[in-house]
């Protein structure tokens, strides 16, 4: 781990002077914004170059360092799986004072992992392969338009969706998409979980497990776009390089409304995973022995350096002392159940996955189905759906990522995918 706090370059100083005025001390609406005199500090957890030849995404580093000039920035951290996103990089963690930044939470608000350990002998996974595949096929829905008709039921739909016009209008779509997964890197899969140490009442050993990755679906995306647009409108004085980091003060009407919407999206995402697991496990007549789950696109009020702060984790897993979480790999690479070490340098965070080493466009150009089929066969993985943009070669080496965060988490278990369901290509 290396700690970085970049000195002011002449370019950045010129940009800061051009975008500030002497009496603008905060997010005054319609006025130019005074940035920090020096950037807030951040810690960068890097993959070893020998293990990860593509190295860190330079664009992610630039985005992280830009964010540290925000007037309310306190500290940051960049995870070893980082790559470029909108505003804050994916794999970026940012603590700020009394503000929330929609694009530092992310487009897929409350994107989430859930792993269920099953009371199902591992030896029967191959024997019951067709039944497991059928459960994935019939009990899940994927893609931009993925939905259930009639909609599934869950108490989250009985909550107040009328506190803002957008959510009131989106509730019907939220109901239709409840219990479904998105496109891209979202998945539901069966695999083998090797528990390395006692986990609660679960002894060390090898188990069958069900793992899902999904978020708040179309309604979460609509919330992110709407409030990020509104924040940019209210803060036109931000320089161009920071415009996607426009924020709301927590005490403002807009800040309170966005925070309430974000938390509702968190409960909605949790409900999606509950229903996915309940339906699949129920269809197979199985029991669940243990569960672990976490968001990795969210904001929390926490204590940083002895003061209250809003910690944004965009593509980062909470890793507070003793807290369990899930860090997936790819359709062939293993994922990990981890226990946080509460490292303050990382703002109690860890990576959220392997992280992309190629854009989706590049992956489609460089990967091919023959190569991908051979890799799936070599790892004993059956894939339903998926596309070349999610080819294993598009991702960093998960083992290098895990090695780079040995100070952040301990590995409790290793999950090896076997039957993978994704959006149809």
C-alpha positions in Angstrom: 0.0 0.0 0.0 1.3 3.5 -0.8 -0.2 6.7 0.4 -0.5 9.6 -2.0 -1.3 13.2 -1.8 -0.3 14.9 -5.0 1.4 18.3 -4.9 -0.3 21.1 -6.8 0.8 21.1 -10.4 0.8 24.3 -12.3 -2.1 23.0 -14.4 -4.3 22.1 -11.5 -3.5 25.4 -9.7 -4.5 27.3 -12.8 -7.7 25.4 -13.0 -8.5 25.9 -9.4 -7.8 29.7 -9.6 -9.9 29.9 -12.7 -12.9 28.1 -11.0 -12.9 30.0 -7.7 -13.5 33.4 -6.3 -12.3 34.9 -3.0 -15.6 34.9 -1.2 -17.0 31.5 -2.4 -16.4 29.3 0.6 -18.9 26.6 -0.2 -21.5 25.3 -2.6 -23.3 28.6 -3.1 -25.8 28.1 -5.9 -25.1 29.8 -9.1 -21.7 31.0 -8.0 -18.2 29.7 -8.8 -16.9 27.2 -6.3 -13.7 27.7 -4.3 -11.8 24.4 -4.2 -9.4 23.3 -1.5 -6.0 25.0 -1.3 -4.4 21.6 -1.3 -6.0 18.2 -2.1 -7.2 15.9 0.7 -5.0 12.9 1.3 -5.8 9.5 -0.1 -4.4 5.9 0.1 -3.8 3.9 -3.1 -3.8 0.1 -2.8 -2.1 -1.1 -6.0 -1.9 -4.4 -7.7 1.7 -5.6 -8.0 2.8 -4.9 -11.6 4.3 -8.3 -12.0 1.0 -9.9 -11.2 -1.1 -7.4 -13.1 0.7 -6.3 -16.2 -2.0 -3.8 -17.3 -1.5 -1.9 -14.0 -3.9 0.6 -12.6 -6.2 2.6 -14.8 -4.6 6.0 -15.1 -8.0 7.6 -15.7 -9.2 6.2 -12.3 -6.2 7.8 -10.6 -6.9 11.1 -12.2 -10.6 11.0 -11.2 -9.7 10.1 -7.6 -7.2 12.9 -7.4 -9.6 15.4 -8.9 -12.2 14.5 -6.3 -9.8 15.4 -3.5 -9.9 19.1 -4.5 -13.6 19.3 -3.6 -14.1 21.9 -0.8 -15.7 19.4 1.5 -13.3 16.5 0.8 -11.8 14.9 4.0 -10.0 11.8 2.7 -10.1 9.2 0.0 -8.9 5.7 -0.9 -8.5 3.9 -4.2 -9.0 0.1 -4.3 -6.8 -2.3 -6.3 -9.7 -3.1 -8.7 -10.2 0.6 -9.7 -11.1 1.7 -13.1 -12.6 4.8 -14.7 -16.3 5.7 -14.0 -18.4 8.8 -14.0 -17.2 11.4 -11.5 -15.6 9.2 -8.8 -13.8 6.1 -10.3 -15.2 2.7 -9.7 -13.2 1.4 -6.8 -13.0 4.9 -5.4 -13.9 5.7 -1.7 -14.4 9.3 -0.7 -15.2 10.8 2.7 -16.7 14.3 2.7 -18.2 16.7 5.2 -21.9 17.2 5.3 -22.6 16.4 1.7 -23.7 13.6 -0.6 -22.6 13.2 -4.2 -24.9 11.2 -6.5 -22.2 10.0 -8.9 -19.9 9.1 -6.0 -22.6 6.6 -5.0 -22.9 5.4 -8.6 -25.4 4.7 -11.3 -26.6 1.4 -9.9 -27.4 2.5 -6.4 -27.0 -0.2 -3.8 -25.5 -2.7 -6.3 -25.2 -5.7 -4.0 -23.8 -9.2 -3.4 -25.6 -12.0 -1.6 -24.2 -15.5 -1.0 -26.3 -18.4 0.5 -24.6 -21.5 1.8 -26.9 -24.4 1.0 -27.8 -27.6 2.8 -27.1 -29.6 -0.4 -24.2 -32.1 -0.7 -21.5 -30.8 -3.0 -21.2 -34.2 -4.6 -24.7 -33.8 -5.9 -24.0 -30.6 -7.8 -23.0 -32.4 -10.9 -25.7 -35.1 -10.5 -28.4 -32.5 -10.2 -26.9 -30.1 -12.8 -30.0 -30.0 -15.0 -32.3 -29.2 -12.1 -30.0 -26.5 -10.9 -29.8 -24.9 -14.4 -33.6 -25.2 -14.7 -34.1 -23.3 -11.4 -31.8 -20.5 -12.6 -33.6 -20.3 -15.9 -37.2 -20.3 -14.5 -36.8 -18.5 -11.3 -34.8 -15.5 -12.5 -35.1 -12.7 -15.0 -32.2 -10.7 -16.6 -31.6 -7.7 -18.7 -32.8 -4.1 -19.2 -36.4 -5.2 -19.7 -36.3 -8.1 -17.3 -39.5 -8.3 -15.3 -42.0 -10.6 -13.7 -45.7 -10.5 -14.7 -47.6 -10.6 -12.5 -45.1 -8.8 -10.3 -43.6 -10.5 -7.3 -44.6 -9.3 -3.8 -42.4 -7.9 -1.1 -42.9 -5.5 1.8 -40.6 -2.9 0.2 -43.4 -2.0 -2.2 -45.6 -1.0 0.7 -43.1 1.6 1.8 -43.6 5.3 1.0 -42.6 5.8 -2.7 -44.5 9.1 -2.9 -42.1 11.4 -1.1 -40.8 12.6 -4.5 -42.5 12.7 -7.9 -39.8 10.5 -9.6 -40.2 7.6 -7.3 -43.9 7.8 -7.4 -43.7 7.6 -11.2 -41.1 4.8 -11.0 -42.9 2.5 -8.5 -44.8 0.6 -11.3 -41.5 -0.3 -13.0 -39.9 -1.1 -9.6 -42.8 -3.6 -9.0 -42.3 -5.3 -12.4 -38.6 -5.6 -12.0 -38.6 -6.7 -8.4 -36.6 -10.0 -7.9 -34.7 -9.5 -11.2 -31.1 -8.9 -12.3 -29.7 -6.4 -14.7 -27.4 -6.8 -17.7 -23.6 -6.4 -17.9 -21.8 -8.1 -15.0 -24.9 -9.0 -13.0 -25.2 -12.8 -12.5 -26.8 -15.6 -10.4 -24.7 -18.7 -10.0 -24.2 -22.0 -8.2 -20.7 -23.0 -7.1 -18.5 -24.5 -4.5 -17.7 -22.6 -1.4 -14.5 -23.7 0.5 -14.9 -22.3 4.0 -11.3 -21.9 5.4 -12.2 -21.1 9.0 -15.2 -21.4 11.2 -17.8 -18.9 10.2 -20.4 -18.5 12.9 -22.0 -22.0 13.4 -20.6 -23.1 10.0 -17.4 -25.2 10.4 -14.6 -25.2 7.9 -15.3 -27.4 4.9 -16.7 -27.5 1.3 -20.3 -26.5 0.6 -22.7 -25.8 -2.2 -23.6 -22.1 -2.5 -25.7 -19.7 -4.5 -24.2 -16.3 -5.3 -26.0 -13.3 -6.8 -24.9 -9.8 -8.0 -27.5 -7.2 -8.8 -28.7 -3.8 -7.8 -31.6 -1.4 -7.9 -32.5 -2.0 -11.6 -34.0 0.7 -13.8 -35.5 2.7 -11.0 -32.0 3.1 -9.3 -30.6 4.3 -12.6 -33.4 6.8 -13.0 -32.7 8.1 -9.4 -29.0 8.5 -10.1 -29.5 10.3 -13.4 -32.2 12.7 -12.1 -30.3 13.8 -8.9 -26.9 14.0 -10.5 -28.5 16.3 -13.2 -30.2 18.3 -10.5 -26.9 18.7 -8.5 -25.1 19.9 -11.6 -27.8 22.4 -12.3 -27.5 23.8 -8.8 -23.7 24.0 -8.9 -22.9 25.4 -12.3 -19.7 27.0 -10.9 -17.8 23.6 -10.8 -15.0 23.2 -13.3 -15.6 20.8 -16.1 -13.4 18.1 -14.6 -15.5 18.0 -11.5 -19.0 18.5 -12.9 -19.9 14.8 -12.3 -19.1 15.3 -8.7 -21.8 17.9 -8.0 -23.3 17.4 -4.6 -26.1 18.3 -2.2 -25.6 19.5 1.3 -27.1 17.0 3.7 -29.4 19.5 5.3 -30.8 20.9 2.0 -34.2 19.8 0.8 -32.5 18.1 -2.2 -30.0 16.4 0.0 -32.6 15.0 2.3 -34.7 13.8 -0.7 -31.7 12.1 -2.5 -30.6 10.5 0.8 -34.1 9.1 1.3 -34.2 7.9 -2.3 -30.8 6.2 -2.0 -31.8 4.4 1.2 -35.1 3.2 -0.4 -33.0 1.9 -3.3 -30.8 0.1 -0.8 -33.9 -1.7 0.6 -35.2 -2.4 -2.9 -31.9 -4.0 -3.9 -31.9 -6.1 -0.8 -35.4 -7.2 -1.6 -34.3 -8.2 -5.1 -31.7 -10.5 -3.7 -34.0 -11.9 -1.1 -36.5 -12.9 -3.7 -33.9 -14.3 -6.1 -32.5 -16.6 -3.4 -35.9 -17.4 -2.0 -37.4 -18.5 -5.3 -34.4 -20.6 -6.4 -33.9 -22.3 -3.0 -37.6 -22.8 -2.7 -38.0 -24.3 -6.2 -35.3 -26.8 -5.3 -36.6 -27.6 -1.9 -33.3 -26.7 -0.2 -32.4 -25.1 3.1 -30.0 -22.2 3.7 -27.2 -22.7 6.3 -25.7 -19.2 6.3 -25.9 -16.0 4.3 -23.6 -13.0 3.8 -24.4 -9.9 1.8 -23.3 -6.3 1.2 -23.8 -3.2 -0.9 -20.9 -1.8 -2.9 -22.4 1.4 -4.4 -23.7 3.4 -1.5 -23.0 6.2 1.1 -22.9 5.9 4.8 -22.5 8.4 7.7 -19.4 7.2 9.6 -16.6 8.5 11.8 -13.4 9.4 9.9 -10.4 10.8 11.8 -12.6 11.5 14.8 -15.3 13.4 13.0 -18.6 12.6 11.3 -18.3 12.1 7.6 -20.3 10.8 4.6 -18.3 7.9 3.2 -19.1 7.1 -0.5 -18.1 3.6 -1.7 -18.5 3.4 -5.4 -17.5 -0.1 -6.4 -16.0 -0.8 -3.0 -17.0 -3.2 -0.2 -17.4 -2.1 3.4 -14.6 -3.7 5.4 -15.1 -2.6 9.0 -13.5 -4.6 11.7 -15.1 -8.1 11.8 -17.6 -7.3 9.1 -18.2 -10.0 6.5 -18.6 -9.3 2.8 -18.4 -10.9 -0.7 -15.8 -10.0 -3.4 -16.6 -11.8 -6.7 -14.1 -12.7 -9.5 -15.4 -13.3 -13.0 -17.4 -16.1 -14.6 -14.4 -18.4 -14.3 -12.3 -16.7 -11.5 -13.1 -17.4 -7.9 -14.8 -15.0 -5.5 -14.1 -14.6 -1.8 -16.0 -14.2 1.4 -13.9 -11.8 3.5 -13.8 -10.4 7.0 -12.9 -6.7 7.3 -9.9 -5.5 9.3 -11.2 -2.0 9.8 -8.2 -0.3 8.2 -8.6 3.5 8.5 -6.3 4.1 5.6 -8.8 2.5 3.3 -11.7 4.2 5.1 -12.7 0.7 6.2 -13.2 -0.4 2.6 -12.0 -3.1 0.2 -12.3 -4.0 -3.5 -15.7 -5.0 -4.9 -14.4 -7.5 -7.5 -11.6 -8.1 -9.9 -12.1 -4.8 -11.7 -12.1 -4.3 -15.5 -8.8 -4.2 -17.4 -10.6 -3.6 -20.7 -13.6 -1.5 -21.6 -16.6 -3.4 -22.9 -15.9 -2.2 -26.5 -12.3 -3.4 -26.2 -13.3 -6.7 -24.8 -15.7 -7.4 -27.7 -12.9 -6.7 -30.1 -10.2 -8.8 -28.4 -12.2 -11.7 -27.1 -13.8 -14.4 -29.2 -16.3 -17.2 -28.5 -13.9 -20.0 -29.3 -11.4 -18.7 -26.7 -14.1 -18.1 -24.1 -15.6 -21.5 -24.6 -12.3 -23.2 -24.1 -11.7 -21.2 -20.8 -15.2 -22.1 -19.5 -14.5 -25.8 -20.2 -11.1 -25.6 -18.6 -12.7 -24.3 -15.4 -15.7 -26.6 -15.5 -18.1 -23.7 -15.8 -21.5 -23.9 -17.6 -22.6 -20.5 -18.8 -26.2 -19.5 -19.7 -26.2 -16.1 -21.4 -23.3 -13.7 -21.1 -21.4 -11.9 -23.8 -17.9 -11.2 -24.9 -17.9 -7.9 -23.0 -17.9 -10.1 -19.9 -15.2 -12.4 -21.0 -12.7 -13.4 -18.3 -9.9 -11.7 -20.1 -11.7 -8.4 -19.6 -11.0 -8.5 -15.9 -7.9 -8.1 -13.8 -6.3 -11.0 -12.0 -8.5 -11.5 -8.9 -5.6 -13.1 -7.0 -3.5 -9.9 -7.6 -6.3 -7.8 -6.4 -6.7 -9.9 -3.2 -2.9 -9.8 -2.6 -3.0 -6.0 -2.8 -5.5 -5.8 0.0 -4.1 -8.2 2.6 -4.1 -5.2 5.0 -7.8 -4.7 4.4 -9.5 -8.1 4.7 -8.9 -11.7 5.8 -10.3 -14.4 3.5 -12.9 -16.6 5.2 -14.0 -18.6 2.2 -13.3 -19.1 -1.6 -16.2 -19.5 -4.0 -15.6 -21.3 -7.3 -18.4 -20.7 -9.9 -19.9 -23.8 -11.7 -23.3 -22.9 -13.2 -23.6 -19.2 -14.2 -26.6 -17.3 -15.4 -26.3 -13.9 -17.0 -28.2 -11.7 -19.3 -28.6 -13.3 -22.8 -26.2 -12.0 -25.3 
